[in-house]
Amino acid sequence: MAKLLESKPIAEKIKEEIKKQIQALKTTPVLVSVSAGENAGAASYVKSQFKAAESLGIIYRLEKLSQDISEAALIDFIGKLNADKSVNGIIVQMPLPAQIDYRKISRFIDPQKDAEGMHPANLGKLVFGKQAILPCTAAAVMELLNSTGIDLYGKEVVIVGHSEIVGKPLALLLLEKFATVTVCHIGTSKAGKLEEHVGRAEVLIVAVGKAGLIKGEWIKEDAVVIDVGINRVGDKIVGDVEFEAAQARASYITPVPGGVGPLTATMLMRNLVEAAKLQQ
Ligand code: NAD
């Protein structure tokens, strides 16, 4: 029966380190959240970010722009935040209205204020393995793995999901630890090979957004299972992995909710402090 890998105790430990770093900064860091229009999903992320900031004494400023803002006006707004010396970090909340291309927008955030670690310059630095500002969810997964004490050197790690915010940056971070990394995605499923790859995983990380995609019986005995997926099923939130059946086989497994999610906001705050240090 797998041990539960919950993020709260890990987040508390990291928060203590962040507090020390904030004291050393001798200034209160300021994070600005930019959103365009209303979205219930984004509102819940904003709430958890606000709580994480508040618990660390970080100033979290909300900038709510209109649903019909143009791309040019949003870029202009970000430019002003870049130029404002009192602002240490910027996060542009997803989803954005249809007229705005997030990939384009992410290029206009000053890389030294990129609290999410999604500017192409910061993502590019991941290739060299020397990066202080990391994509938050990928960083949260690395912290969860670290907490198990597992040595990733030479381990068979299978990631399911190849998104820009989770799967791709994680693959680079894991390679830095000399893990043997396989990245699966929709093409793997369509080729009928998902079960085969998942069954080899000593460490399995799933970030797809499909409840029950990963069957418990596919999991290798004693695997470490990190479920990043968030799915609403009726009135419950579940991950992408069949939890009970997977828990019976794995050595560690993250619950959903309570696994990766709560740590992501802490990683955002850690990035903010790294950004503030770079600016000093
Ligand atoms: P995305 O939609 O950008 O990418 C989905 C990935 O899943 C793609 O690589 C796609 O090819 C793959 N995929 C789709 N169907 C598949 C199938 N049948 N078999 C195998 N692969 C398949 O997703 P994302 O933004 O990375 O988010 C993934 C999930 O993680 C979502 O549930 C999201 O809510 C959750 N998420 C959680 C956090 C957190 O902090 N806990 C952060 C980000 C995302």
Residues whose N, C-alpha, C, O or C-beta is under 5 A from the ligand:
A	BS01	NAD	T137 G161 H162 S163 V166 C184 H185 I186 S189 A207 V208 G209 V228 G229 I230 V260 G261 T264
